[in-house]
Each structure stands twice: as structure tokens, then as C-alpha cells.
């Protein structure tokens, strides 16, 4: 179905109490939300500096996209 939305919550990332999906797939597009430079075990930022936070954010994003790969057309 073209307008169907699929929601994916990564079990590998820290589970926030915020009610959002890590990725929502609709119309063949994946939209991510809440992917930040935090540790996967306790949700703390990896460092106070932006460089390590950005690196970790991309690692977390890569993980979510790989997990959701089967959901994408």
C-alpha cells in the first residue's frame, strides 16, 4: 500500500522514554528522528565535544539504516 507507514525502533540503541521511532518508512522514503551522538548502553553523550558526538551520530544512523534495510523498497 502506497500510503502505508512502517515504524522501526532499534533495539540496539538506547531506549528513550520519548515516544518516537528511530525511522519511519512511507512512500519508499525513510525518515529518521532522534539519532544523536549518544552511547548505546546508557544514552549519555559520548563526549562534550561536537566531533565525537557527530561521529557517534553517524554510527548510530548507519546502524538504524542497516536494520531498516529490509523495510525499504
N, C-alpha and C positions, 0 to 999 in steps of 0.2 A: 504494500500500500504506500503510495507516494507521500502522504502526509503523516505517516506513522513516525512516532518518535521512540527512540530506544535510549535508555539511560544506563550508564555504566559507572559503578562505584568500584574503584580499585581496592582490593583487599591488601595490596602491598604498600599502600600509602597510609599515612597517619589518618585515623578516622575522626574527623572533626565532628563537633555537635551541630555544626551548621547544616541546614537541610539542602545541600546541593549535590549534584552528580559531578564527577570529575570530567565526564564527557557526555554530551547529548548528541545523538546522531539523528538527523532529519533531512530528508530530501537529498541523501547522498553526501551530506556535509557533516563533519564532526566539529562541535563547538565545545571548547574546554572552559573550565571555570575553576578558580581557586587553586591553581597549580602554582605554588610558591617554593622558595628555597628553604624548605624545612626538612628536618630529619624525618625518616620514615617511621622510626620507632616511637618517638615521643612528641613530635610536632614542633620542636624548638627550631628556631632558625639555625642554620649550620654555622653561621659566623655573624659578627656585627657588620662586616664589610660587604659591599654590594657584589664584588667579584665572585666570592664563593657562593653567595645566595643565587646569583644568576646561573652559575654552573650547575648547582643542585636543582634549580627550577627546570633547566633543560633535561637533566637526567630523569626527573620525575615526569616531565611531559613525555619524554621518549617511552618510558615505561607504560604510561596510560595509553599512548597511541598504539603500542605493540599489543597490549591486552585487548584493546578495542578493535584491532585489525579485522577480526572475523565478523564484526558487526557492520563494517563499511562495505559498500558495493564494489 
